[in-house]
């Protein structure tokens, strides 16, 4: 298993890579230290030196994104290796694998499955299939808290034969907010302290990777060295001095409402990093209306499936078999940009877990409803270099050339989930840049509030007697859009025509407005139409739930008033993307042509933004 070492290993990295298979290592590695390269190199070395077979290695990660990157890196190992035999799992998916091997029962929530997996490990680790592993590598250990931390501790107990290499960055342990409501849950620091006491098969060595490779800028090197070490050592007050200095040395980037940083070089990546989603929405909304290309960093939504599936199979009978011949013939004009029939056929088979068989349309619908992942086949993009707007939590693990950062300031009277949490948040936000940081002013006149009755952010202003009124609402909460409205037409021809217009008009970032209309039936909530701003065409509708939640949000945030009218218009949303819908996504299928209802697949638009409320 030979690794092409495009980046040579420094002495600290080499020490980790060359450690014997029975070693227990706790490796503290901050941003820009080449941690993933070291992890993959260690795997290659353990196999190359015949200390184990690939199938005797287990790699555990906190997130799917990190798992996928590890799979990609390990896939770069030479073709003669058996790299695919290395088990690479998230903690959650490994718990499901344990349950499948121990009892075959994998139902329940993630946390419920993890609790049952811990119990099965306690009862019979051999039946759980963990005894086969000679070495376990753990990535992002600082993010593993609660039941997941308990499961890792149980693996340490029940796998005394295995060495562990645990990669962590205690300076980036920022998921402790999940512990606020339950003091009894295990923190990542507690888990790592227990691991440091492990004696079998050999005592734990604590190592640090200290050389910073991401940037040569002296300010960023200093930031990721001195404050980082202070946070790892549990000295947040010392770290604060360095973080304050780093922020003070940053150039001004304007404010959330009006970014003012230099035009980037061609291909240069930029991000705006904020403490909360309300600030992200505000900054992104102002920027897109100023003509910038904007992307909000969000987690992949299980219910948001790529548009090419719905576009390809709109109106096809649910019993129809999808063959390569069908894709090359009747459906050829619907194929995504630069995608062959064979590539689309393979993507459909994989999404349906169909093996070598031809999937039917109903198999695709079933897979979508079960939240199976379909490949995002290539589509032409309007822009290739958007500004990414992200919370500090979402930015973790990512890097950009330039970052405009809003400093993390906790709410007055709030407590830290764990000691040093506030300074760790600041460190994560400031350490995303590769070239330079800019500091952003949050704005003295900006008031953002989140409704207690929903997940919807609002922008407010003071009115008479110290009362506040809502001036803008967040759009883009799950359930806001009515997917059925995109095919609610009198005939299949009309629905097909509307779908074609939708795909051609609604590129990512296109501005749309929401205009209040009448309810679908007497006594029901009025409905907002989605209007494509540049053409004035209606491209869909929001759900009745959206109207109800908007009213509830306004009442909760304002704290006064009763029967308040809904805004007649919400201005300045934009298209997040086009996705595939099934009847499982809809409150009602009323008004949908029978042919569409029979095929069960079509496209719809998701919109987002902090939309200005207009009352006429």
PASE-374721 format. One record per residue (C-alpha): residue number from 1; x, y, z; residue in three letters. Coordinates in steps of 0.1 Angstrom, whole numbers. Layout:
N
(NUM; (X; Y; Z); ALA) ...
! end
This chain:
616
(1; (0; 0; 0); UNK) (2; (23; 28; -13); UNK) (3; (14; 64; -7); UNK) (4; (26; 91; -31); UNK) (5; (42; 115; -6); UNK) (6; (36; 148; -24); UNK) (7; (42; 165; 10); UNK) (8; (72; 150; 29); UNK) (9; (68; 143; 65); UNK) (10; (86; 164; 91); UNK) (11; (102; 147; 122); UNK) (12; (71; 152; 144); UNK) (13; (48; 137; 117); UNK) (14; (73; 109; 110); UNK) (15; (72; 99; 147); UNK) (16; (34; 94; 145); UNK) (17; (36; 75; 112); UNK) (18; (64; 51; 123); UNK) (19; (49; 42; 157); UNK) (20; (44; 4; 161); UNK) (21; (10; -10; 157); UNK) (22; (5; -17; 194); UNK) (23; (11; 20; 203); UNK) (24; (-14; 42; 219); UNK) (25; (-10; 78; 206); UNK) (26; (-28; 110; 215); UNK) (27; (-19; 134; 187); UNK) (28; (-28; 171; 192); UNK) (29; (-28; 187; 158); UNK) (30; (-41; 222; 151); UNK) (31; (-53; 236; 118); UNK) (32; (-27; 235; 89); UNK) (33; (-6; 208; 106); UNK) (34; (-11; 181; 78); UNK) (35; (-32; 159; 102); UNK) (36; (-51; 141; 74); UNK) (37; (-19; 134; 55); UNK) (38; (-3; 120; 86); UNK) (39; (-33; 98; 93); UNK) (40; (-33; 83; 58); UNK) (41; (5; 79; 59); UNK) (42; (2; 60; 91); UNK) (43; (-23; 36; 75); UNK) (44; (0; 31; 46); UNK) (45; (30; 25; 68); UNK) (46; (12; -1; 90); UNK) (47; (3; -21; 60); UNK) (48; (36; -16; 41); UNK) (49; (56; -28; 70); UNK) (50; (34; -59; 72); UNK) (51; (22; -51; 107); UNK) (52; (-15; -57; 97); UNK) (53; (-38; -62; 67); UNK) (54; (-60; -34; 55); UNK) (55; (-91; -52; 69); UNK) (56; (-75; -51; 104); UNK) (57; (-76; -13; 105); UNK) (58; (-106; 7; 117); UNK) (59; (-109; 45; 111); UNK) (60; (-136; 64; 130); UNK) (61; (-145; 100; 124); UNK) (62; (-170; 125; 139); UNK) (63; (-185; 138; 106); UNK) (64; (-195; 124; 72); UNK) (65; (-175; 152; 55); UNK) (66; (-143; 141; 73); UNK) (67; (-151; 105; 66); UNK) (68; (-155; 112; 29); UNK) (69; (-123; 131; 27); UNK) (70; (-104; 102; 44); UNK) (71; (-120; 78; 19); UNK) (72; (-108; 101; -10); UNK) (73; (-73; 103; 4); UNK) (74; (-70; 66; 10); UNK) (75; (-84; 60; -25); UNK) (76; (-52; 77; -38); UNK) (77; (-31; 48; -25); UNK) (78; (-17; 27; -53); UNK) (79; (-40; 5; -73); UNK) (80; (-23; -28; -62); UNK) (81; (-33; -21; -26); UNK) (82; (-65; -33; -9); UNK) (83; (-73; 1; 5); UNK) (84; (-110; -5; 2); UNK) (85; (-107; -31; 29); UNK) (86; (-99; -5; 55); UNK) (87; (-131; 2; 76); UNK) (88; (-138; 39; 76); UNK) (89; (-169; 49; 95); UNK) (90; (-185; 77; 114); UNK) (91; (-192; 69; 151); UNK) (92; (-229; 68; 142); UNK) (93; (-226; 44; 113); UNK) (94; (-201; 22; 132); UNK) (95; (-227; 18; 159); UNK) (96; (-252; 7; 133); UNK) (97; (-227; -18; 120); UNK) (98; (-222; -32; 155); UNK) (99; (-259; -36; 160); UNK) (100; (-263; -53; 126); UNK) (101; (-235; -78; 134); UNK) (102; (-247; -84; 170); UNK) (103; (-285; -86; 166); UNK) (104; (-295; -74; 131); UNK) (105; (-317; -47; 147); UNK) (106; (-307; -12; 135); UNK) (107; (-338; 8; 141); UNK) (108; (-341; 39; 163); UNK) (109; (-325; 74; 164); UNK) (110; (-287; 78; 162); UNK) (111; (-284; 82; 200); UNK) (112; (-307; 52; 207); UNK) (113; (-285; 30; 184); UNK) (114; (-253; 42; 201); UNK) (115; (-267; 34; 235); UNK) (116; (-277; -1; 223); UNK) (117; (-243; -6; 206); UNK) (118; (-226; 2; 239); UNK) (119; (-247; -24; 257); UNK) (120; (-239; -50; 230); UNK) (121; (-202; -42; 232); UNK) (122; (-204; -47; 270); UNK) (123; (-221; -81; 266); UNK) (124; (-201; -97; 237); UNK) (125; (-175; -76; 219); UNK) (126; (-166; -106; 197); UNK) (127; (-202; -109; 184); UNK) (128; (-200; -71; 176); UNK) (129; (-171; -78; 153); UNK) (130; (-145; -55; 170); UNK) (131; (-119; -81; 180); UNK) (132; (-107; -84; 144); UNK) (133; (-91; -49; 145); UNK) (134; (-55; -46; 154); UNK) (135; (-54; -8; 153); UNK) (136; (-80; 20; 155); UNK) (137; (-75; 55; 142); UNK) (138; (-98; 82; 155); UNK) (139; (-102; 116; 137); UNK) (140; (-117; 148; 152); UNK) (141; (-118; 134; 187); UNK) (142; (-123; 169; 202); UNK) (143; (-158; 168; 186); UNK) (144; (-169; 135; 202); UNK) (145; (-191; 142; 232); UNK) (146; (-220; 126; 251); UNK) (147; (-231; 90; 240); UNK) (148; (-204; 90; 212); UNK) (149; (-177; 97; 237); UNK) (150; (-191; 69; 259); UNK) (151; (-190; 45; 229); UNK) (152; (-154; 53; 222); UNK) (153; (-145; 47; 259); UNK) (154; (-163; 14; 257); UNK) (155; (-142; 4; 226); UNK) (156; (-111; 13; 246); UNK) (157; (-123; -11; 273); UNK) (158; (-134; -40; 251); UNK) (159; (-105; -39; 226); UNK) (160; (-74; -43; 248); UNK) (161; (-55; -60; 220); UNK) (162; (-57; -30; 197); UNK) (163; (-35; 1; 197); UNK) (164; (-53; 35; 192); UNK) (165; (-41; 66; 174); UNK) (166; (-64; 94; 185); UNK) (167; (-61; 127; 166); UNK) (168; (-75; 157; 184); UNK) (169; (-74; 195; 185); UNK) (170; (-86; 206; 219); UNK) (171; (-83; 242; 208); UNK) (172; (-112; 235; 184); UNK) (173; (-135; 217; 208); UNK) (174; (-166; 238; 201); UNK) (175; (-195; 213; 202); UNK) (176; (-198; 215; 240); UNK) (177; (-229; 237; 237); UNK) (178; (-248; 204; 234); UNK) (179; (-239; 197; 270); UNK) (180; (-256; 228; 285); UNK) (181; (-289; 210; 292); UNK) (182; (-273; 179; 307); UNK) (183; (-243; 182; 330); UNK) (184; (-240; 144; 332); UNK) (185; (-228; 139; 296); UNK) (186; (-192; 131; 289); UNK) (187; (-171; 159; 274); UNK) (188; (-144; 154; 249); UNK) (189; (-118; 166; 274); UNK) (190; (-130; 140; 299); UNK) (191; (-128; 113; 272); UNK) (192; (-93; 122; 263); UNK) (193; (-82; 123; 299); UNK) (194; (-94; 87; 303); UNK) (195; (-76; 77; 271); UNK) (196; (-43; 92; 284); UNK) (197; (-45; 67; 313); UNK) (198; (-47; 37; 291); UNK) (199; (-20; 11; 297); UNK) (200; (-28; -17; 272); UNK) (201; (-13; -28; 249); UNK) (202; (12; 0; 257); UNK) (203; (10; 33; 277); UNK) (204; (-3; 63; 259); UNK) (205; (22; 88; 243); UNK) (206; (10; 124; 240); UNK) (207; (25; 140; 208); UNK) (208; (20; 174; 192); UNK) (209; (23; 185; 156); UNK) (210; (35; 221; 159); UNK) (211; (47; 231; 124); UNK) (212; (20; 252; 106); UNK) (213; (18; 247; 68); UNK) (214; (-13; 265; 58); UNK) (215; (2; 300; 55); UNK) (216; (35; 319; 56); UNK) (217; (18; 351; 69); UNK) (218; (35; 359; 103); UNK) (219; (2; 370; 119); UNK) (220; (-15; 337; 110); UNK) (221; (15; 316; 120); UNK) (222; (15; 334; 154); UNK) (223; (-23; 329; 158); UNK) (224; (-21; 292; 151); UNK) (225; (9; 287; 174); UNK) (226; (8; 307; 206); UNK) (227; (-30; 309; 213); UNK) (228; (-34; 274; 200); UNK) (229; (-9; 260; 225); UNK) (230; (-25; 279; 253); UNK) (231; (-60; 265; 245); UNK) (232; (-46; 229; 243); UNK) (233; (-29; 235; 276); UNK) (234; (-62; 247; 291); UNK) (235; (-52; 283; 296); UNK) (236; (-80; 303; 279); UNK) (237; (-70; 336; 296); UNK) (238; (-35; 334; 280); UNK) (239; (-51; 325; 247); UNK) (240; (-74; 355; 249); UNK) (241; (-44; 379; 249); UNK) (242; (-32; 364; 216); UNK) (243; (-66; 363; 200); UNK) (244; (-73; 399; 209); UNK) (245; (-40; 409; 194); UNK) (246; (-47; 390; 162); UNK) (247; (-81; 406; 158); UNK) (248; (-67; 441; 164); UNK) (249; (-41; 435; 137); UNK) (250; (-67; 425; 111); UNK) (251; (-78; 450; 85); UNK) (252; (-113; 464; 86); UNK) (253; (-138; 447; 63); UNK) (254; (-167; 470; 69); UNK) (255; (-199; 458; 86); UNK) (256; (-224; 429; 83); UNK) (257; (-247; 452; 64); UNK) (258; (-220; 466; 40); UNK) (259; (-189; 446; 33); UNK) (260; (-159; 466; 22); UNK) (261; (-128; 445; 14); UNK) (262; (-106; 446; -17); UNK) (263; (-116; 428; -49); UNK) (264; (-101; 394; -47); UNK) (265; (-75; 379; -72); UNK) (266; (-90; 356; -97); UNK) (267; (-98; 322; -81); UNK) (268; (-93; 335; -46); UNK) (269; (-117; 320; -21); UNK) (270; (-135; 343; 4); UNK) (271; (-157; 336; 34); UNK) (272; (-177; 357; 60); UNK) (273; (-177; 338; 93); UNK) (274; (-202; 348; 120); UNK) (275; (-211; 335; 154); UNK) (276; (-248; 328; 146); UNK) (277; (-271; 321; 117); UNK) (278; (-290; 354; 120); UNK) (279; (-258; 374; 113); UNK) (280; (-250; 350; 84); UNK) (281; (-284; 357; 68); UNK) (282; (-282; 394; 73); UNK) (283; (-247; 397; 57); UNK) (284; (-256; 373; 28); UNK) (285; (-288; 391; 21); UNK) (286; (-272; 425; 19); UNK) (287; (-244; 411; -3); UNK) (288; (-266; 394; -28); UNK) (289; (-287; 425; -33); UNK) (290; (-254; 444; -39); UNK) (291; (-247; 420; -68); UNK) (292; (-223; 395; -51); UNK) (293; (-225; 358; -58); UNK) (294; (-234; 342; -24); UNK) (295; (-235; 307; -9); UNK) (296; (-246; 300; 26); UNK) (297; (-228; 271; 41); UNK) (298; (-253; 246; 54); UNK) (299; (-254; 209; 62); UNK) (300; (-267; 186; 35); UNK) (301; (-304; 182; 41); UNK) (302; (-315; 146; 39); UNK) (303; (-348; 157; 22); UNK) (304; (-331; 178; -5); UNK) (305; (-322; 156; -35); UNK) (306; (-305; 167; -67); UNK) (307; (-327; 182; -94); UNK) (308; (-315; 160; -123); UNK) (309; (-335; 130; -109); UNK) (310; (-368; 148; -110); UNK) (311; (-361; 165; -143); UNK) (312; (-351; 132; -159); UNK) (313; (-381; 111; -147); UNK) (314; (-409; 137; -147); UNK) (315; (-441; 120; -161); UNK) (316; (-425; 86; -165); UNK) (317; (-447; 57; -153); UNK) (318; (-437; 44; -119); UNK) (319; (-434; 8; -132); UNK) (320; (-411; 18; -161); UNK) (321; (-377; 2; -161); UNK) (322; (-349; 27; -165); UNK) (323; (-325; 12; -190); UNK) (324; (-294; 26; -207); UNK) (325; (-314; 25; -240); UNK) (326; (-342; 46; -225); UNK) (327; (-316; 71; -213); UNK) (328; (-299; 73; -246); UNK) (329; (-332; 76; -265); UNK) (330; (-364; 92; -251); UNK) (331; (-347; 107; -221); UNK) (332; (-314; 119; -238); UNK) (333; (-325; 155; -239); UNK) (334; (-332; 155; -202); UNK) (335; (-297; 143; -191); UNK) (336; (-276; 166; -171); UNK) (337; (-249; 187; -187); UNK) (338; (-220; 165; -201); UNK) (339; (-233; 133; -185); UNK) (340; (-236; 101; -206); UNK) (341; (-265; 76; -204); UNK) (342; (-241; 51; -188); UNK) (343; (-231; 76; -161); UNK) (344; (-267; 85; -153); UNK) (345; (-277; 48; -152); UNK) (346; (-249; 40; -128); UNK) (347; (-259; 69; -105); UNK) (348; (-295; 57; -105); UNK) (349; (-285; 21; -97); UNK) (350; (-262; 32; -69); UNK) (351; (-288; 55; -54); UNK) (352; (-313; 27; -54); UNK) (353; (-288; 0; -43); UNK) (354; (-299; -19; -74); UNK) (355; (-266; -37; -81); UNK) (356; (-265; -45; -118); UNK) (357; (-302; -45; -123); UNK) (358; (-322; -17; -140); UNK) (359; (-341; 3; -114); UNK) (360; (-377; 12; -120); UNK) (361; (-391; 47; -114); UNK) (362; (-408; 35; -82); UNK) (363; (-375; 22; -69); UNK) (364; (-361; 58; -73); UNK) (365; (-391; 72; -54); UNK) (366; (-386; 47; -26); UNK) (367; (-349; 55; -23); UNK) (368; (-356; 92; -22); UNK) (369; (-383; 88; 5); UNK) (370; (-357; 68; 25); UNK) (371; (-332; 97; 22); UNK) (372; (-308; 76; 1); UNK) (373; (-281; 98; -14); UNK) (374; (-280; 103; -52); UNK) (375; (-249; 116; -70); UNK) (376; (-248; 153; -78); UNK) (377; (-241; 150; -115); UNK) (378; (-224; 180; -131); UNK) (379; (-246; 210; -140); UNK) (380; (-234; 243; -154); UNK) (381; (-229; 270; -127); UNK) (382; (-235; 307; -131); UNK) (383; (-203; 315; -110); UNK) (384; (-174; 294; -98); UNK) (385; (-162; 318; -70); UNK) (386; (-189; 328; -46); UNK) (387; (-185; 344; -12); UNK) (388; (-192; 317; 14); UNK) (389; (-212; 329; 44); UNK) (390; (-209; 306; 74); UNK) (391; (-213; 303; 111); UNK) (392; (-182; 295; 132); UNK) (393; (-195; 260; 137); UNK) (394; (-201; 254; 100); UNK) (395; (-167; 268; 91); UNK) (396; (-148; 243; 112); UNK) (397; (-126; 221; 90); UNK) (398; (-127; 245; 61); UNK) (399; (-102; 270; 48); UNK) (400; (-103; 301; 26); UNK) (401; (-78; 326; 13); UNK) (402; (-95; 356; 29); UNK) (403; (-119; 356; 58); UNK) (404; (-141; 385; 71); UNK) (405; (-148; 376; 108); UNK) (406; (-174; 389; 132); UNK) (407; (-160; 384; 167); UNK) (408; (-177; 360; 190); UNK) (409; (-193; 378; 219); UNK) (410; (-215; 356; 242); UNK) (411; (-249; 368; 254); UNK) (412; (-248; 389; 286); UNK) (413; (-253; 365; 315); UNK) (414; (-247; 333; 295); UNK) (415; (-224; 307; 309); UNK) (416; (-197; 287; 290); UNK) (417; (-207; 251; 284); UNK) (418; (-171; 241; 294); UNK) (419; (-142; 262; 305); UNK) (420; (-125; 281; 277); UNK) (421; (-154; 276; 252); UNK) (422; (-156; 313; 243); UNK) (423; (-119; 315; 233); UNK) (424; (-121; 283; 214); UNK) (425; (-149; 297; 193); UNK) (426; (-129; 328; 186); UNK) (427; (-99; 307; 176); UNK) (428; (-119; 286; 152); UNK) (429; (-133; 316; 135); UNK) (430; (-99; 334; 131); UNK) (431; (-80; 303; 120); UNK) (432; (-99; 297; 88); UNK) (433; (-78; 321; 67); UNK) (434; (-48; 311; 46); UNK) (435; (-38; 347; 34); UNK) (436; (-54; 372; 58); UNK) (437; (-82; 381; 81); UNK) (438; (-106; 410; 80); UNK) (439; (-126; 421; 110); UNK) (440; (-163; 429; 106); UNK) (441; (-184; 453; 127); UNK) (442; (-217; 436; 136); UNK) (443; (-234; 470; 134); UNK) (444; (-247; 491; 163); UNK) (445; (-282; 495; 148); UNK) (446; (-288; 459; 139); UNK) (447; (-311; 439; 161); UNK) (448; (-315; 402; 154); UNK) (449; (-339; 380; 173); UNK) (450; (-349; 343; 171); UNK) (451; (-384; 332; 177); UNK) (452; (-389; 308; 207); UNK) (453; (-418; 291; 188); UNK) (454; (-398; 283; 157); UNK) (455; (-362; 283; 142); UNK) (456; (-369; 315; 123); UNK) (457; (-346; 345; 127); UNK) (458; (-359; 381; 123); UNK) (459; (-344; 415; 120); UNK) (460; (-361; 440; 142); UNK) (461; (-363; 477; 149); UNK) (462; (-375; 497; 179); UNK) (463; (-409; 514; 176); UNK) (464; (-428; 535; 202); UNK) (465; (-424; 530; 240); UNK) (466; (-394; 507; 236); UNK) (467; (-414; 481; 217); UNK) (468; (-398; 463; 188); UNK) (469; (-413; 455; 154); UNK) (470; (-401; 430; 128); UNK) (471; (-386; 444; 96); UNK) (472; (-373; 412; 80); UNK) (473; (-380; 375; 83); UNK) (474; (-358; 345; 76); UNK) (475; (-369; 324; 46); UNK) (476; (-356; 289; 41); UNK) (477; (-366; 269; 71); UNK) (478; (-376; 233; 63); UNK) (479; (-412; 232; 52); UNK) (480; (-414; 268; 40); UNK) (481; (-418; 259; 3); UNK) (482; (-447; 238; -10); UNK) (483; (-431; 213; -35); UNK) (484; (-465; 203; -49); UNK) (485; (-471; 239; -62); UNK) (486; (-444; 234; -89); UNK) (487; (-466; 209; -107); UNK) (488; (-501; 220; -96); UNK) (489; (-514; 227; -131); UNK) (490; (-545; 217; -151); UNK) (491; (-526; 193; -174); UNK) (492; (-494; 174; -178); UNK) (493; (-484; 196; -207); UNK) (494; (-488; 227; -185); UNK) (495; (-468; 211; -157); UNK) (496; (-440; 200; -181); UNK) (497; (-438; 235; -195); UNK) (498; (-437; 251; -161); UNK) (499; (-410; 226; -150); UNK) (500; (-389; 235; -181); UNK) (501; (-393; 272; -173); UNK) (502; (-384; 266; -137); UNK) (503; (-351; 248; -146); UNK) (504; (-341; 275; -172); UNK) (505; (-350; 305; -150); UNK) (506; (-341; 296; -115); UNK) (507; (-303; 295; -113); UNK) (508; (-287; 295; -79); UNK) (509; (-286; 331; -66); UNK) (510; (-315; 344; -88); UNK) (511; (-335; 370; -68); UNK) (512; (-371; 362; -60); UNK) (513; (-399; 380; -40); UNK) (514; (-427; 365; -21); UNK) (515; (-461; 380; -28); UNK) (516; (-491; 373; -6); UNK) (517; (-522; 359; -23); UNK) (518; (-555; 344; -13); UNK) (519; (-559; 311; 5); UNK) (520; (-566; 280; -15); UNK) (521; (-599; 275; 3); UNK) (522; (-621; 296; 26); UNK) (523; (-609; 298; 61); UNK) (524; (-573; 286; 53); UNK) (525; (-541; 306; 55); UNK) (526; (-532; 329; 26); UNK) (527; (-504; 317; 4); UNK) (528; (-473; 335; -8); UNK) (529; (-464; 331; -45); UNK) (530; (-427; 329; -54); UNK) (531; (-421; 355; -81); UNK) (532; (-389; 355; -102); UNK) (533; (-379; 392; -100); UNK) (534; (-362; 398; -133); UNK) (535; (-391; 382; -154); UNK) (536; (-421; 387; -130); UNK) (537; (-430; 350; -136); UNK) (538; (-445; 329; -108); UNK) (539; (-423; 299; -102); UNK) (540; (-440; 283; -73); UNK) (541; (-457; 288; -39); UNK) (542; (-448; 288; -2); UNK) (543; (-467; 264; 21); UNK) (544; (-497; 273; 42); UNK) (545; (-475; 264; 72); UNK) (546; (-451; 292; 62); UNK) (547; (-478; 318; 65); UNK) (548; (-489; 305; 99); UNK) (549; (-454; 303; 112); UNK) (550; (-446; 338; 100); UNK) (551; (-475; 352; 120); UNK) (552; (-465; 332; 151); UNK) (553; (-429; 343; 148); UNK) (554; (-439; 379; 146); UNK) (555; (-462; 377; 177); UNK) (556; (-435; 359; 197); UNK) (557; (-406; 382; 187); UNK) (558; (-426; 415; 192); UNK) (559; (-443; 404; 223); UNK) (560; (-473; 426; 216); UNK) (561; (-503; 428; 193); UNK) (562; (-528; 401; 184); UNK) (563; (-544; 399; 150); UNK) (564; (-515; 415; 130); UNK) (565; (-517; 414; 92); UNK) (566; (-492; 394; 73); UNK) (567; (-467; 414; 51); UNK) (568; (-481; 418; 16); UNK) (569; (-447; 412; 2); UNK) (570; (-413; 397; 13); UNK) (571; (-385; 412; -8); UNK) (572; (-350; 400; -15); UNK) (573; (-349; 362; -12); UNK) (574; (-329; 342; -36); UNK) (575; (-328; 307; -51); UNK) (576; (-308; 283; -30); UNK) (577; (-311; 255; -56); UNK) (578; (-334; 232; -75); UNK) (579; (-342; 199; -60); UNK) (580; (-363; 167; -66); UNK) (581; (-396; 162; -49); UNK) (582; (-419; 132; -43); UNK) (583; (-454; 131; -27); UNK) (584; (-437; 123; 6); UNK) (585; (-425; 160; 6); UNK) (586; (-460; 175; 2); UNK) (587; (-488; 183; 26); UNK) (588; (-514; 178; -2); UNK) (589; (-514; 164; -38); UNK) (590; (-546; 183; -46); UNK) (591; (-546; 198; -81); UNK) (592; (-517; 178; -95); UNK) (593; (-523; 162; -129); UNK) (594; (-528; 124; -127); UNK) (595; (-498; 118; -150); UNK) (596; (-475; 137; -126); UNK) (597; (-490; 120; -95); UNK) (598; (-485; 86; -112); UNK) (599; (-448; 92; -119); UNK) (600; (-443; 107; -84); UNK) (601; (-412; 128; -93); UNK) (602; (-407; 164; -103); UNK) (603; (-385; 195; -96); UNK) (604; (-390; 224; -72); UNK) (605; (-370; 254; -59); UNK) (606; (-358; 261; -24); UNK) (607; (-355; 298; -16); UNK) (608; (-336; 315; 13); UNK) (609; (-327; 348; 27); UNK) (610; (-335; 375; 53); UNK) (611; (-364; 390; 34); UNK) (612; (-376; 426; 39); UNK) (613; (-412; 427; 50); UNK) (614; (-435; 452; 32); UNK) (615; (-470; 461; 43); UNK) (616; (-492; 479; 17); UNK) 
! end
